[in-house]
């Protein structure tokens, strides 16, 4: 009985000593995951800004092309929508 009581006491103490270490590991893993998510969010924001800039550049190029086409006497308006 003393052996089982001693073993039980040893297991309880080892669990108490080990628990804060696991909590710290979990906290550090959580902080690493949050840091990774922040980095991914920054990359996504940067990529979206680049896409918006490219779309604006293409729109401006199309506007200028339509202006030159209309000055040359060409068809510069988009075709009318097809009837349903």
N, CA, C and O atoms as a printed pandas DataFrame, in Angstrom:
     atom_number atom_name residue_name chain_id  residue_number  x_coord  y_coord  z_coord
0              1         N          UNK        A               1    0.815   -1.178    0.000
1              2        CA          UNK        A               1    0.000    0.000    0.000
2              3         C          UNK        A               1    0.865    1.250    0.000
3              4         O          UNK        A               1    0.544    2.231   -0.672
4              5         N          UNK        A               2    1.978    1.218    0.764
5              6        CA          UNK        A               2    2.874    2.357    0.772
6              7         C          UNK        A               2    3.482    2.567   -0.609
7              8         O          UNK        A               2    3.709    3.703   -1.028
8              9         N          UNK        A               3    3.739    1.486   -1.304
9             10        CA          UNK        A               3    4.330    1.587   -2.629
10            11         C          UNK        A               3    3.352    2.250   -3.600
11            12         O          UNK        A               3    3.739    3.133   -4.366
12            13         N          UNK        A               4    2.102    1.830   -3.568
13            14        CA          UNK        A               4    1.115    2.407   -4.479
14            15         C          UNK        A               4    0.837    3.872   -4.115
15            16         O          UNK        A               4    0.634    4.706   -4.998
16            17         N          UNK        A               5    0.829    4.182   -2.802
17            18        CA          UNK        A               5    0.627    5.555   -2.376
18            19         C          UNK        A               5    1.815    6.418   -2.800
19            20         O          UNK        A               5    1.629    7.550   -3.247
20            21         N          UNK        A               6    3.011    5.901   -2.666
21            22        CA          UNK        A               6    4.216    6.622   -3.088
22            23         C          UNK        A               6    4.242    6.824   -4.594
23            24         O          UNK        A               6    4.605    7.893   -5.085
24            25         N          UNK        A               7    3.852    5.785   -5.320
25            26        CA          UNK        A               7    3.797    5.878   -6.782
26            27         C          UNK        A               7    2.758    6.903   -7.217
27            28         O          UNK        A               7    3.000    7.688   -8.134
28            29         N          UNK        A               8    1.619    6.894   -6.569
29            30        CA          UNK        A               8    0.554    7.850   -6.878
30            31         C          UNK        A               8    1.011    9.279   -6.584
31            32         O          UNK        A               8    0.756   10.189   -7.372
32            33         N          UNK        A               9    1.675    9.471   -5.470
33            34        CA          UNK        A               9    2.193   10.784   -5.100
34            35         C          UNK        A               9    3.251   11.237   -6.105
35            36         O          UNK        A               9    3.267   12.401   -6.504
36            37         N          UNK        A              10    4.123   10.337   -6.510
37            38        CA          UNK        A              10    5.149   10.660   -7.505
38            39         C          UNK        A              10    4.520   11.074   -8.834
39            40         O          UNK        A              10    4.955   12.050   -9.445
40            41         N          UNK        A              11    3.504   10.345   -9.286
41            42        CA          UNK        A              11    2.833   10.672  -10.543
42            43         C          UNK        A              11    2.128   12.023  -10.462
43            44         O          UNK        A              11    2.145   12.797  -11.419
44            45         N          UNK        A              12    1.510   12.301   -9.321
45            46        CA          UNK        A              12    0.819   13.577   -9.152
46            47         C          UNK        A              12    1.811   14.733   -9.183
47            48         O          UNK        A              12    1.559   15.754   -9.822
48            49         N          UNK        A              13    2.934   14.575   -8.497
49            50        CA          UNK        A              13    3.943   15.638   -8.483
50            51         C          UNK        A              13    4.572   15.823   -9.864
51            52         O          UNK        A              13    4.825   16.954  -10.281
52            53         N          UNK        A              14    4.821   14.746  -10.563
53            54        CA          UNK        A              14    5.414   14.872  -11.902
54            55         C          UNK        A              14    4.434   15.543  -12.869
55            56         O          UNK        A              14    4.852   16.288  -13.756
56            57         N          UNK        A              15    3.136   15.282  -12.702
57            58        CA          UNK        A              15    2.136   15.939  -13.551
58            59         C          UNK        A              15    2.085   17.431  -13.254
59            60         O          UNK        A              15    1.963   18.241  -14.173
60            61         N          UNK        A              16    2.176   17.802  -11.984
61            62        CA          UNK        A              16    2.147   19.212  -11.614
62            63         C          UNK        A              16    3.386   19.925  -12.132
63            64         O          UNK        A              16    3.294   21.060  -12.599
64            65         N          UNK        A              17    4.521   19.287  -12.057
65            66        CA          UNK        A              17    5.759   19.902  -12.537
66            67         C          UNK        A              17    5.756   19.984  -14.059
67            68         O          UNK        A              17    6.252   20.959  -14.623
68            69         N          UNK        A              18    5.221   19.003  -14.713
69            70        CA          UNK        A              18    5.251   18.951  -16.177
70            71         C          UNK        A              18    4.191   19.847  -16.815
71            72         O          UNK        A              18    4.400   20.312  -17.935
72            73         N          UNK        A              19    3.072   20.106  -16.158
73            74        CA          UNK        A              19    1.964   20.859  -16.747
74            75         C          UNK        A              19    2.347   22.272  -17.174
75            76         O          UNK        A              19    1.975   22.656  -18.282
76            77         N          UNK        A              20    3.065   23.083  -16.382
77            78        CA          UNK        A              20    3.422   24.435  -16.845
78            79         C          UNK        A              20    4.304   24.402  -18.092
79            80         O          UNK        A              20    4.201   25.293  -18.935
80            81         N          UNK        A              21    5.150   23.416  -18.226
81            82        CA          UNK        A              21    6.006   23.313  -19.403
82            83         C          UNK        A              21    5.160   23.090  -20.647
83            84         O          UNK        A              21    5.416   23.691  -21.690
84            85         N          UNK        A              22    4.162   22.236  -20.543
85            86        CA          UNK        A              22    3.285   21.993  -21.687
86            87         C          UNK        A              22    2.476   23.245  -22.014
87            88         O          UNK        A              22    2.229   23.530  -23.186
88            89         N          UNK        A              23    2.060   23.992  -20.996
89            90        CA          UNK        A              23    1.304   25.218  -21.223
90            91         C          UNK        A              23    2.175   26.248  -21.934
91            92         O          UNK        A              23    1.702   26.966  -22.814
92            93         N          UNK        A              24    3.439   26.317  -21.551
93            94        CA          UNK        A              24    4.356   27.253  -22.203
94            95         C          UNK        A              24    4.597   26.837  -23.650
95            96         O          UNK        A              24    4.664   27.687  -24.539
96            97         N          UNK        A              25    4.729   25.531  -23.890
97            98        CA          UNK        A              25    4.916   25.039  -25.251
98            99         C          UNK        A              25    3.700   25.381  -26.114
99           100         O          UNK        A              25    3.840   25.803  -27.261
100          101         N          UNK        A              26    2.516   25.195  -25.551
101          102        CA          UNK        A              26    1.288   25.502  -26.288
102          103         C          UNK        A              26    1.200   26.999  -26.570
103          104         O          UNK        A              26    0.794   27.406  -27.659
104          105         N          UNK        A              27    1.579   27.811  -25.598
105          106        CA          UNK        A              27    1.540   29.259  -25.790
106          107         C          UNK        A              27    2.544   29.691  -26.858
107          108         O          UNK        A              27    2.240   30.548  -27.687
108          109         N          UNK        A              28    3.731   29.101  -26.838
109          110        CA          UNK        A              28    4.724   29.468  -27.844
110          111         C          UNK        A              28    4.291   29.003  -29.234
111          112         O          UNK        A              28    4.546   29.692  -30.221
112          113         N          UNK        A              29    3.643   27.848  -29.321
113          114        CA          UNK        A              29    3.123   27.382  -30.605
114          115         C          UNK        A              29    2.013   28.302  -31.098
115          116         O          UNK        A              29    1.928   28.601  -32.289
116          117         N          UNK        A              30    1.175   28.744  -30.189
117          118        CA          UNK        A              30    0.090   29.655  -30.556
118          119         C          UNK        A              30    0.655   30.982  -31.054
119          120         O          UNK        A              30    0.184   31.522  -32.055
120          121         N          UNK        A              31    1.657   31.507  -30.363
121          122        CA          UNK        A              31    2.275   32.757  -30.795
122          123         C          UNK        A              31    2.948   32.601  -32.155
123          124         O          UNK        A              31    2.896   33.514  -32.979
124          125         N          UNK        A              32    3.571   31.469  -32.393
125          126        CA          UNK        A              32    4.195   31.224  -33.693
126          127         C          UNK        A              32    3.142   31.152  -34.796
127          128         O          UNK        A              32    3.353   31.668  -35.894
128          129         N          UNK        A              33    2.012   30.512  -34.504
129          130        CA          UNK        A              33    0.934   30.416  -35.493
130          131         C          UNK        A              33    0.345   31.794  -35.780
131          132         O          UNK        A              33    0.056   32.118  -36.933
132          133         N          UNK        A              34    0.166   32.601  -34.744
133          134        CA          UNK        A              34   -0.370   33.955  -34.942
134          135         C          UNK        A              34    0.617   34.796  -35.752
135          136         O          UNK        A              34    0.206   35.563  -36.622
136          137         N          UNK        A              35    1.888   34.661  -35.479
137          138        CA          UNK        A              35    2.908   35.385  -36.257
138          139         C          UNK        A              35    2.885   34.967  -37.719
139          140         O          UNK        A              35    2.999   35.807  -38.611
140          141         N          UNK        A              36    2.736   33.671  -37.964
141          142        CA          UNK        A              36    2.649   33.187  -39.340
142          143         C          UNK        A              36    1.418   33.717  -40.048
143          144         O          UNK        A              36    1.482   34.067  -41.226
144          145         N          UNK        A              37    0.298   33.778  -39.343
145          146        CA          UNK        A              37   -0.924   34.317  -39.933
146          147         C          UNK        A              37   -0.795   35.805  -40.251
147          148         O          UNK        A              37   -1.294   36.268  -41.277
148          149         N          UNK        A              38   -0.132   36.547  -39.378
149          150        CA          UNK        A              38    0.090   37.973  -39.639
150          151         C          UNK        A              38    0.944   38.156  -40.892
151          152         O          UNK        A              38    0.679   39.042  -41.704
152          153         N          UNK        A              39    1.961   37.324  -41.046
153          154        CA          UNK        A              39    2.828   37.408  -42.219
154          155         C          UNK        A              39    2.038   37.075  -43.486
155          156         O          UNK        A              39    2.184   37.755  -44.502
156          157         N          UNK        A              40    1.210   36.044  -43.433
157          158        CA          UNK        A              40    0.396   35.683  -44.587
158          159         C          UNK        A              40   -0.594   36.792  -44.922
159          160         O          UNK        A              40   -0.831   37.078  -46.096
160          161         N          UNK        A              41   -1.170   37.416  -43.908
161          162        CA          UNK        A              41   -2.115   38.511  -44.147
162          163         C          UNK        A              41   -1.404   39.689  -44.812
163          164         O          UNK        A              41   -1.969   40.323  -45.703
164          165         N          UNK        A              42   -0.186   39.986  -44.396
165          166        CA          UNK        A              42    0.576   41.066  -45.023
166          167         C          UNK        A              42    0.870   40.742  -46.484
167          168         O          UNK        A              42    0.778   41.620  -47.342
168          169         N          UNK        A              43    1.223   39.492  -46.776
169          170        CA          UNK        A              43    1.483   39.086  -48.157
170          171         C          UNK        A              43    0.224   39.180  -49.006
171          172         O          UNK        A              43    0.279   39.620  -50.155
172          173         N          UNK        A              44   -0.909   38.770  -48.448
173          174        CA          UNK        A              44   -2.180   38.841  -49.174
174          175         C          UNK        A              44   -2.532   40.297  -49.476
175          176         O          UNK        A              44   -2.976   40.615  -50.579
176          177         N          UNK        A              45   -2.337   41.170  -48.509
177          178        CA          UNK        A              45   -2.627   42.587  -48.704
178          179         C          UNK        A              45   -1.730   43.170  -49.788
179          180         O          UNK        A              45   -2.193   43.937  -50.632
180          181         N          UNK        A              46   -0.457   42.812  -49.768
181          182        CA          UNK        A              46    0.485   43.301  -50.782
182          183         C          UNK        A              46    0.107   42.777  -52.167
183          184         O          UNK        A              46    0.148   43.525  -53.144
184          185         N          UNK        A              47   -0.257   41.504  -52.256
185          186        CA          UNK        A              47   -0.663   40.934  -53.543
186          187         C          UNK        A              47   -1.932   41.605  -54.065
187          188         O          UNK        A              47   -2.052   41.849  -55.266
188          189         N          UNK        A              48   -2.872   41.904  -53.180
189          190        CA          UNK        A              48   -4.113   42.565  -53.595
190          191         C          UNK        A              48   -3.812   43.966  -54.117
191          192         O          UNK        A              48   -4.401   44.400  -55.106
192          193         N          UNK        A              49   -2.904   44.669  -53.462
193          194        CA          UNK        A              49   -2.525   46.004  -53.931
194          195         C          UNK        A              49   -1.877   45.919  -55.314
195          196         O          UNK        A              49   -2.141   46.756  -56.176
196          197         N          UNK        A              50   -1.032   44.909  -55.525
197          198        CA          UNK        A              50   -0.404   44.730  -56.841
198          199         C          UNK        A              50   -1.450   44.423  -57.902
199          200         O          UNK        A              50   -1.378   44.958  -59.008
200          201         N          UNK        A              51   -2.417   43.576  -57.588
201          202        CA          UNK        A              51   -3.478   43.258  -58.548
202          203         C          UNK        A              51   -4.306   44.493  -58.873
203          204         O          UNK        A              51   -4.633   44.730  -60.036
204          205         N          UNK        A              52   -4.647   45.279  -57.862
205          206        CA          UNK        A              52   -5.416   46.497  -58.094
206          207         C          UNK        A              52   -4.650   47.459  -59.003
207          208         O          UNK        A              52   -5.240   48.092  -59.878
208          209         N          UNK        A              53   -3.351   47.565  -58.797
209          210        CA          UNK        A              53   -2.531   48.449  -59.631
210          211         C          UNK        A              53   -2.494   47.952  -61.072
211          212         O          UNK        A              53   -2.587   48.754  -62.001
212          213         N          UNK        A              54   -2.361   46.640  -61.271
213          214        CA          UNK        A              54   -2.341   46.090  -62.621
214          215         C          UNK        A              54   -3.673   46.302  -63.329
215          216         O          UNK        A              54   -3.702   46.610  -64.521
216          217         N          UNK        A              55   -4.778   46.139  -62.600
217          218        CA          UNK        A              55   -6.107   46.364  -63.185
218          219         C          UNK        A              55   -6.258   47.829  -63.575
219          220         O          UNK        A              55   -6.799   48.135  -64.638
220          221         N          UNK        A              56   -5.784   48.736  -62.724
221          222        CA          UNK        A              56   -5.846   50.161  -63.044
222          223         C          UNK        A              56   -5.004   50.481  -64.278
223          224         O          UNK        A              56   -5.417   51.287  -65.113
224          225         N          UNK        A              57   -3.833   49.861  -64.403
225          226        CA          UNK        A              57   -2.974   50.079  -65.572
226          227         C          UNK        A              57   -3.652   49.600  -66.851
227          228         O          UNK        A              57   -3.614   50.291  -67.870
228          229         N          UNK        A              58   -4.266   48.428  -66.804
229          230        CA          UNK        A              58   -4.947   47.897  -67.988
230          231         C          UNK        A              58   -6.141   48.780  -68.351
231          232         O          UNK        A              58   -6.383   49.038  -69.530
232          233         N          UNK        A              59   -6.878   49.240  -67.358
233          234        CA          UNK        A              59   -8.025   50.117  -67.612
234          235         C          UNK        A              59   -7.579   51.420  -68.268
235          236         O          UNK        A              59   -8.221   51.901  -69.201
236          237         N          UNK        A              60   -6.493   51.980  -67.786
237          238        CA          UNK        A              60   -5.972   53.211  -68.378
238          239         C          UNK        A              60   -5.509   52.978  -69.809
239          240         O          UNK        A              60   -5.742   53.817  -70.679
240          241         N          UNK        A              61   -4.859   51.853  -70.061
241          242        CA          UNK        A              61   -4.412   51.528  -71.420
242          243         C          UNK        A              61   -5.608   51.385  -72.352
243          244         O          UNK        A              61   -5.569   51.857  -73.488
244          245         N          UNK        A              62   -6.663   50.742  -71.885
245          246        CA          UNK        A              62   -7.871   50.599  -72.712
246          247         C          UNK        A              62   -8.524   51.952  -72.970
247          248         O          UNK        A              62   -9.008   52.198  -74.074
248          249         N          UNK        A              63   -8.545   52.822  -71.982
249          250        CA          UNK        A              63   -9.130   54.152  -72.157
250          251         C          UNK        A              63   -8.370   54.945  -73.213
251          252         O          UNK        A              63   -8.968   55.577  -74.084
252          253         N          UNK        A              64   -7.045   54.901  -73.122
253          254        CA          UNK        A              64   -6.215   55.620  -74.100
254          255         C          UNK        A              64   -6.405   55.016  -75.485
255          256         O          UNK        A              64   -6.486   55.754  -76.467
256          257         N          UNK        A              65   -6.477   53.711  -75.585
257          258        CA          UNK        A              65   -6.667   53.063  -76.882
258          259         C          UNK        A              65   -8.011   53.461  -77.486
259          260         O          UNK        A              65   -8.097   53.676  -78.695
260          261         N          UNK        A              66   -9.050   53.562  -76.678
261          262        CA          UNK        A              66  -10.358   53.980  -77.187
262          263         C          UNK        A              66  -10.321   55.426  -77.677
263          264         O          UNK        A              66  -10.934   55.764  -78.690
264          265         N          UNK        A              67   -9.601   56.269  -76.952
265          266        CA          UNK        A              67   -9.477   57.665  -77.380
266          267         C          UNK        A              67   -8.797   57.734  -78.742
267          268         O          UNK        A              67   -9.282   58.420  -79.642
268          269         N          UNK        A              68   -7.684   57.032  -78.900
269          270        CA          UNK        A              68   -6.977   57.059  -80.177
270          271         C          UNK        A              68   -7.815   56.439  -81.291
271          272         O          UNK        A              68   -7.780   56.904  -82.430
272          273         N          UNK        A              69   -8.549   55.418  -80.970
273          274        CA          UNK        A              69   -9.387   54.763  -81.979
274          275         C          UNK        A              69  -10.504   55.695  -82.438
275          276         O          UNK        A              69  -10.828   55.742  -83.625
276          277         N          UNK        A              70  -11.092   56.434  -81.502
277          278        CA          UNK        A              70  -12.168   57.353  -81.889
278          279         C          UNK        A              70  -11.624   58.513  -82.702
279          280         O          UNK        A              70  -12.309   59.008  -83.597
280          281         N          UNK        A              71  -10.413   58.959  -82.413
281          282        CA          UNK        A              71   -9.800   60.045  -83.205
282          283         C          UNK        A              71   -9.460   59.575  -84.602
283          284         O          UNK        A              71   -9.439   60.368  -85.543
284          285         N          UNK        A              72   -9.195   58.297  -84.738
285          286        CA          UNK        A              72   -8.862   57.750  -86.056
286          287         C          UNK        A              72  -10.127   57.417  -86.847
287          288         O          UNK        A              72  -10.037   57.006  -88.004
288          289         N          UNK        A              73  -11.292   57.586  -86.245
289          290        CA          UNK        A              73  -12.540   57.321  -86.929
290          291         C          UNK        A              73  -13.016   55.898  -86.809
291          292         O          UNK        A              73  -13.935   55.494  -87.521
292          293         N          UNK        A              74  -12.425   55.138  -85.938
293          294        CA          UNK        A              74  -12.806   53.738  -85.783
294          295         C          UNK        A              74  -13.956   53.566  -84.808
295          296         O          UNK        A              74  -14.418   54.520  -84.182
296          297         N          UNK        A              75  -14.389   52.362  -84.700
297          298        CA          UNK        A              75  -15.472   52.022  -83.783
298          299         C          UNK        A              75  -14.893   51.968  -82.366
299          300         O          UNK        A              75  -14.049   51.123  -82.066
300          301         N          UNK        A              76  -15.342   52.854  -81.522
301          302        CA          UNK        A              76  -14.766   52.936  -80.187
302          303         C          UNK        A              76  -15.728   52.550  -79.081
303          304         O          UNK        A              76  -15.335   52.443  -77.919
304          305         N          UNK        A              77  -16.976   52.343  -79.431
305          306        CA          UNK        A              77  -17.934   51.950  -78.412
306          307         C          UNK        A              77  -18.048   50.432  -78.374
307          308         O          UNK        A              77  -17.898   49.772  -79.402
308          309         N          UNK        A              78  -18.309   49.885  -77.216
309          310        CA          UNK        A              78  -18.497   48.438  -77.138
310          311         C          UNK        A              78  -19.781   48.049  -77.863
311          312         O          UNK        A              78  -20.702   48.859  -77.965
312          313         N          UNK        A              79  -19.853   46.834  -78.361
313          314        CA          UNK        A              79  -21.051   46.405  -79.083
314          315         C          UNK        A              79  -22.254   46.404  -78.145
315          316         O          UNK        A              79  -22.110   46.192  -76.941
316          317         N          UNK        A              80  -23.460   46.647  -78.712
317          318        CA          UNK        A              80  -24.653   46.639  -77.855
318          319         C          UNK        A              80  -24.904   45.241  -77.309
319          320         O          UNK        A              80  -24.502   44.248  -77.914
320          321         N          UNK        A              81  -25.571   45.172  -76.165
321          322        CA          UNK        A              81  -25.841   43.843  -75.590
322          323         C          UNK        A              81  -26.785   43.053  -76.485
323          324         O          UNK        A              81  -27.654   43.611  -77.156
324          325         N          UNK        A              82  -26.592   41.761  -76.475
325          326        CA          UNK        A              82  -27.429   40.878  -77.286
326          327         C          UNK        A              82  -28.809   40.752  -76.649
327          328         O          UNK        A              82  -28.924   40.648  -75.428
328          329         N          UNK        A              83  -29.871   40.762  -77.484
329          330        CA          UNK        A              83  -31.220   40.598  -76.909
330          331         C          UNK        A              83  -31.399   39.188  -76.364
331          332         O          UNK        A              83  -30.818   38.229  -76.872
332          333         N          UNK        A              84  -32.195   39.083  -75.346
333          334        CA          UNK        A              84  -32.422   37.782  -74.723
334          335         C          UNK        A              84  -33.466   36.989  -75.421
335          336         O          UNK        A              84  -33.767   35.868  -75.011
